[in-house]
Amino acid sequence: MSALVVELSQLKHELEEMTALVSQKEAEIALLKAQLAKAQMEGPGSAEVSELKAKNEELLAQIAEL
């Protein structure tokens, strides 16, 4: 009987550890989903678009000077 109590205690401890691990992974998943949603809102290549817009503004300024 004593061995069963010890085993039950160990299983409860393992269950607590697994529950904590699942909670941690769920938090990581939520963070990754938020990052993905943000990236999708910004659109593909948003850094490239910003770069091209800046270059375009420079060229327009040069044209205006000419």
N, CA, C and O atoms as CSV, one atom per row, in Angstrom:
chain,resi,resn,atom,element,x,y,z
A,1,MET,N,N,0.820,-1.200,0.000
A,1,MET,CA,C,0.000,0.000,0.000
A,1,MET,C,C,0.866,1.268,0.000
A,1,MET,O,O,0.558,2.256,-0.667
A,2,SER,N,N,1.945,1.205,0.762
A,2,SER,CA,C,2.852,2.347,0.852
A,2,SER,C,C,3.480,2.652,-0.506
A,2,SER,O,O,3.662,3.817,-0.860
A,3,ALA,N,N,3.804,1.630,-1.248
A,3,ALA,CA,C,4.404,1.812,-2.572
A,3,ALA,C,C,3.422,2.487,-3.514
A,3,ALA,O,O,3.817,3.296,-4.353
A,4,LEU,N,N,2.146,2.156,-3.378
A,4,LEU,CA,C,1.119,2.780,-4.217
A,4,LEU,C,C,0.961,4.259,-3.892
A,4,LEU,O,O,0.748,5.075,-4.789
A,5,VAL,N,N,1.061,4.601,-2.640
A,5,VAL,CA,C,0.964,6.006,-2.218
A,5,VAL,C,C,2.139,6.796,-2.782
A,5,VAL,O,O,1.968,7.920,-3.253
A,6,VAL,N,N,3.328,6.209,-2.732
A,6,VAL,CA,C,4.524,6.861,-3.275
A,6,VAL,C,C,4.382,7.034,-4.780
A,6,VAL,O,O,4.684,8.095,-5.326
A,7,GLU,N,N,3.917,5.977,-5.445
A,7,GLU,CA,C,3.744,6.057,-6.895
A,7,GLU,C,C,2.693,7.097,-7.270
A,7,GLU,O,O,2.870,7.839,-8.237
A,8,LEU,N,N,1.613,7.152,-6.519
A,8,LEU,CA,C,0.569,8.149,-6.770
A,8,LEU,C,C,1.115,9.558,-6.589
A,8,LEU,O,O,0.798,10.461,-7.363
A,9,SER,N,N,1.932,9.738,-5.568
A,9,SER,CA,C,2.547,11.044,-5.325
A,9,SER,C,C,3.459,11.435,-6.488
A,9,SER,O,O,3.455,12.586,-6.926
A,10,GLN,N,N,4.229,10.488,-6.978
A,10,GLN,CA,C,5.120,10.754,-8.108
A,10,GLN,C,C,4.320,11.106,-9.362
A,10,GLN,O,O,4.680,12.018,-10.105
A,11,LEU,N,N,3.239,10.375,-9.584
A,11,LEU,CA,C,2.405,10.647,-10.757
A,11,LEU,C,C,1.756,12.023,-10.667
A,11,LEU,O,O,1.651,12.725,-11.672
A,12,LYS,N,N,1.321,12.412,-9.470
A,12,LYS,CA,C,0.746,13.748,-9.288
A,12,LYS,C,C,1.789,14.820,-9.598
A,12,LYS,O,O,1.495,15.831,-10.237
A,13,HIS,N,N,3.021,14.576,-9.127
A,13,HIS,CA,C,4.096,15.535,-9.389
A,13,HIS,C,C,4.374,15.643,-10.888
A,13,HIS,O,O,4.535,16.744,-11.416
A,14,GLU,N,N,4.429,14.508,-11.564
A,14,GLU,CA,C,4.651,14.513,-13.017
A,14,GLU,C,C,3.510,15.221,-13.740
A,14,GLU,O,O,3.742,15.954,-14.701
A,15,LEU,N,N,2.287,15.005,-13.283
A,15,LEU,CA,C,1.135,15.672,-13.883
A,15,LEU,C,C,1.238,17.184,-13.717
A,15,LEU,O,O,0.935,17.928,-14.650
A,16,GLU,N,N,1.661,17.646,-12.545
A,16,GLU,CA,C,1.843,19.074,-12.307
A,16,GLU,C,C,2.908,19.651,-13.237
A,16,GLU,O,O,2.740,20.738,-13.790
A,17,GLU,N,N,4.007,18.909,-13.401
A,17,GLU,CA,C,5.074,19.358,-14.298
A,17,GLU,C,C,4.581,19.432,-15.738
A,17,GLU,O,O,4.875,20.395,-16.447
A,18,MET,N,N,3.841,18.432,-16.168
A,18,MET,CA,C,3.321,18.407,-17.539
A,18,MET,C,C,2.302,19.531,-17.750
A,18,MET,O,O,2.262,20.148,-18.815
A,19,THR,N,N,1.491,19.788,-16.743
A,19,THR,CA,C,0.510,20.873,-16.837
A,19,THR,C,C,1.215,22.215,-16.975
A,19,THR,O,O,0.803,23.064,-17.765
A,20,ALA,N,N,2.279,22.401,-16.203
A,20,ALA,CA,C,3.055,23.638,-16.296
A,20,ALA,C,C,3.705,23.760,-17.667
A,20,ALA,O,O,3.734,24.843,-18.251
A,21,LEU,N,N,4.225,22.650,-18.179
A,21,LEU,CA,C,4.863,22.662,-19.495
A,21,LEU,C,C,3.849,22.994,-20.590
A,21,LEU,O,O,4.144,23.771,-21.497
A,22,VAL,N,N,2.665,22.409,-20.506
A,22,VAL,CA,C,1.615,22.695,-21.487
A,22,VAL,C,C,1.231,24.175,-21.436
A,22,VAL,O,O,1.052,24.805,-22.479
A,23,SER,N,N,1.107,24.723,-20.241
A,23,SER,CA,C,0.774,26.146,-20.104
A,23,SER,C,C,1.852,27.017,-20.734
A,23,SER,O,O,1.549,28.003,-21.407
A,24,GLN,N,N,3.109,26.651,-20.515
A,24,GLN,CA,C,4.222,27.399,-21.097
A,24,GLN,C,C,4.169,27.334,-22.623
A,24,GLN,O,O,4.349,28.349,-23.296
A,25,LYS,N,N,3.927,26.162,-23.158
A,25,LYS,CA,C,3.871,26.004,-24.615
A,25,LYS,C,C,2.681,26.749,-25.204
A,25,LYS,O,O,2.778,27.311,-26.295
A,26,GLU,N,N,1.553,26.758,-24.485
A,26,GLU,CA,C,0.396,27.513,-24.965
A,26,GLU,C,C,0.699,29.011,-25.010
A,26,GLU,O,O,0.263,29.711,-25.924
A,27,ALA,N,N,1.448,29.497,-24.022
A,27,ALA,CA,C,1.848,30.906,-24.016
A,27,ALA,C,C,2.779,31.205,-25.184
A,27,ALA,O,O,2.657,32.250,-25.824
A,28,GLU,N,N,3.706,30.299,-25.466
A,28,GLU,CA,C,4.615,30.477,-26.606
A,28,GLU,C,C,3.840,30.487,-27.916
A,28,GLU,O,O,4.124,31.290,-28.805
A,29,ILE,N,N,2.863,29.599,-28.035
A,29,ILE,CA,C,2.044,29.541,-29.241
A,29,ILE,C,C,1.270,30.840,-29.423
A,29,ILE,O,O,1.184,31.363,-30.534
A,30,ALA,N,N,0.709,31.359,-28.339
A,30,ALA,CA,C,-0.041,32.616,-28.422
A,30,ALA,C,C,0.874,33.753,-28.876
A,30,ALA,O,O,0.475,34.585,-29.690
A,31,LEU,N,N,2.094,33.790,-28.353
A,31,LEU,CA,C,3.053,34.820,-28.752
A,31,LEU,C,C,3.401,34.693,-30.230
A,31,LEU,O,O,3.439,35.693,-30.948
A,32,LEU,N,N,3.654,33.475,-30.686
A,32,LEU,CA,C,3.985,33.268,-32.093
A,32,LEU,C,C,2.813,33.625,-33.002
A,32,LEU,O,O,3.010,34.177,-34.084
A,33,LYS,N,N,1.597,33.311,-32.565
A,33,LYS,CA,C,0.421,33.679,-33.360
A,33,LYS,C,C,0.292,35.195,-33.466
A,33,LYS,O,O,-0.055,35.721,-34.524
A,34,ALA,N,N,0.572,35.894,-32.369
A,34,ALA,CA,C,0.512,37.354,-32.395
A,34,ALA,C,C,1.571,37.928,-33.331
A,34,ALA,O,O,1.305,38.873,-34.074
A,35,GLN,N,N,2.771,37.353,-33.293
A,35,GLN,CA,C,3.838,37.810,-34.182
A,35,GLN,C,C,3.483,37.537,-35.637
A,35,GLN,O,O,3.754,38.363,-36.510
A,36,LEU,N,N,2.887,36.398,-35.898
A,36,LEU,CA,C,2.483,36.061,-37.257
A,36,LEU,C,C,1.400,37.009,-37.753
A,36,LEU,O,O,1.445,37.471,-38.893
A,37,ALA,N,N,0.427,37.295,-36.894
A,37,ALA,CA,C,-0.644,38.214,-37.287
A,37,ALA,C,C,-0.072,39.592,-37.599
A,37,ALA,O,O,-0.484,40.236,-38.564
A,38,LYS,N,N,0.867,40.038,-36.790
A,38,LYS,CA,C,1.496,41.344,-37.019
A,38,LYS,C,C,2.242,41.348,-38.354
A,38,LYS,O,O,2.145,42.300,-39.128
A,39,ALA,N,N,2.981,40.279,-38.610
A,39,ALA,CA,C,3.740,40.185,-39.859
A,39,ALA,C,C,2.806,40.165,-41.060
A,39,ALA,O,O,3.113,40.755,-42.095
A,40,GLN,N,N,1.669,39.491,-40.929
A,40,GLN,CA,C,0.717,39.433,-42.036
A,40,GLN,C,C,0.064,40.789,-42.267
A,40,GLN,O,O,-0.240,41.146,-43.406
A,41,MET,N,N,-0.153,41.546,-41.197
A,41,MET,CA,C,-0.739,42.883,-41.340
A,41,MET,C,C,0.230,43.824,-42.035
A,41,MET,O,O,-0.174,44.685,-42.817
A,42,GLU,N,N,1.513,43.650,-41.739
A,42,GLU,CA,C,2.520,44.511,-42.357
A,42,GLU,C,C,2.713,44.158,-43.819
A,42,GLU,O,O,3.180,44.979,-44.608
A,43,GLY,N,N,2.363,42.965,-44.168
A,43,GLY,CA,C,2.468,42.544,-45.553
A,43,GLY,C,C,3.846,42.019,-45.881
A,43,GLY,O,O,4.827,42.322,-45.201
A,44,PRO,N,N,3.901,41.231,-46.929
A,44,PRO,CA,C,5.191,40.662,-47.309
A,44,PRO,C,C,6.130,41.735,-47.834
A,44,PRO,O,O,5.724,42.605,-48.604
A,45,GLY,N,N,7.368,41.670,-47.419
A,45,GLY,CA,C,8.373,42.594,-47.919
A,45,GLY,C,C,8.168,44.027,-47.496
A,45,GLY,O,O,8.592,44.944,-48.200
A,46,SER,N,N,7.518,44.245,-46.345
A,46,SER,CA,C,7.241,45.613,-45.929
A,46,SER,C,C,8.524,46.429,-45.749
A,46,SER,O,O,8.527,47.639,-45.972
A,47,ALA,N,N,9.600,45.772,-45.351
A,47,ALA,CA,C,10.880,46.472,-45.217
A,47,ALA,C,C,11.361,46.925,-46.589
A,47,ALA,O,O,11.882,48.031,-46.735
A,48,GLU,N,N,11.189,46.076,-47.588
A,48,GLU,CA,C,11.587,46.436,-48.953
A,48,GLU,C,C,10.732,47.584,-49.473
A,48,GLU,O,O,11.238,48.486,-50.140
A,49,VAL,N,N,9.452,47.551,-49.172
A,49,VAL,CA,C,8.556,48.621,-49.621
A,49,VAL,C,C,8.984,49.945,-49.004
A,49,VAL,O,O,9.026,50.967,-49.689
A,50,SER,N,N,9.298,49.930,-47.720
A,50,SER,CA,C,9.750,51.151,-47.052
A,50,SER,C,C,11.043,51.673,-47.668
A,50,SER,O,O,11.211,52.876,-47.867
A,51,GLU,N,N,11.939,50.759,-47.960
A,51,GLU,CA,C,13.210,51.141,-48.583
A,51,GLU,C,C,12.982,51.781,-49.949
A,51,GLU,O,O,13.577,52.809,-50.272
A,52,LEU,N,N,12.115,51.162,-50.744
A,52,LEU,CA,C,11.829,51.683,-52.081
A,52,LEU,C,C,11.123,53.029,-52.016
A,52,LEU,O,O,11.380,53.902,-52.845
A,53,LYS,N,N,10.242,53.206,-51.046
A,53,LYS,CA,C,9.565,54.502,-50.893
A,53,LYS,C,C,10.572,55.593,-50.553
A,53,LYS,O,O,10.496,56.701,-51.084
A,54,ALA,N,N,11.511,55.280,-49.672
A,54,ALA,CA,C,12.534,56.253,-49.302
A,54,ALA,C,C,13.400,56.601,-50.504
A,54,ALA,O,O,13.710,57.771,-50.728
A,55,LYS,N,N,13.788,55.602,-51.270
A,55,LYS,CA,C,14.592,55.840,-52.469
A,55,LYS,C,C,13.808,56.678,-53.475
A,55,LYS,O,O,14.362,57.572,-54.113
A,56,ASN,N,N,12.514,56.382,-53.612
A,56,ASN,CA,C,11.660,57.129,-54.521
A,56,ASN,C,C,11.576,58.603,-54.109
A,56,ASN,O,O,11.624,59.496,-54.955
A,57,GLU,N,N,11.451,58.842,-52.813
A,57,GLU,CA,C,11.388,60.221,-52.324
A,57,GLU,C,C,12.694,60.955,-52.619
A,57,GLU,O,O,12.684,62.130,-52.986
A,58,GLU,N,N,13.813,60.258,-52.456
A,58,GLU,CA,C,15.110,60.863,-52.779
A,58,GLU,C,C,15.182,61.236,-54.256
A,58,GLU,O,O,15.620,62.330,-54.611
A,59,LEU,N,N,14.750,60.321,-55.103
A,59,LEU,CA,C,14.798,60.580,-56.540
A,59,LEU,C,C,13.856,61.722,-56.924
A,59,LEU,O,O,14.199,62.555,-57.763
A,60,LEU,N,N,12.675,61.760,-56.315
A,60,LEU,CA,C,11.743,62.857,-56.594
A,60,LEU,C,C,12.330,64.201,-56.172
A,60,LEU,O,O,12.145,65.212,-56.849
A,61,ALA,N,N,13.036,64.198,-55.051
A,61,ALA,CA,C,13.679,65.438,-54.586
A,61,ALA,C,C,14.765,65.871,-55.569
A,61,ALA,O,O,14.911,67.058,-55.862
A,62,GLN,N,N,15.530,64.894,-56.077
A,62,GLN,CA,C,16.574,65.225,-57.054
A,62,GLN,C,C,15.956,65.760,-58.338
A,62,GLN,O,O,16.474,66.708,-58.928
A,63,ILE,N,N,14.863,65.165,-58.771
A,63,ILE,CA,C,14.184,65.620,-59.987
A,63,ILE,C,C,13.677,67.049,-59.788
A,63,ILE,O,O,13.787,67.886,-60.684
A,64,ALA,N,N,13.130,67.314,-58.622
A,64,ALA,CA,C,12.604,68.650,-58.334
A,64,ALA,C,C,13.722,69.699,-58.388
A,64,ALA,O,O,13.500,70.826,-58.831
A,65,GLU,N,N,14.908,69.326,-57.939
A,65,GLU,CA,C,16.035,70.246,-57.961
A,65,GLU,C,C,16.474,70.546,-59.389
A,65,GLU,O,O,16.923,71.653,-59.685
A,66,LEU,N,N,16.343,69.566,-60.267
A,66,LEU,CA,C,16.756,69.765,-61.667
A,66,LEU,C,C,15.745,70.622,-62.377
A,66,LEU,O,O,15.903,70.910,-63.563
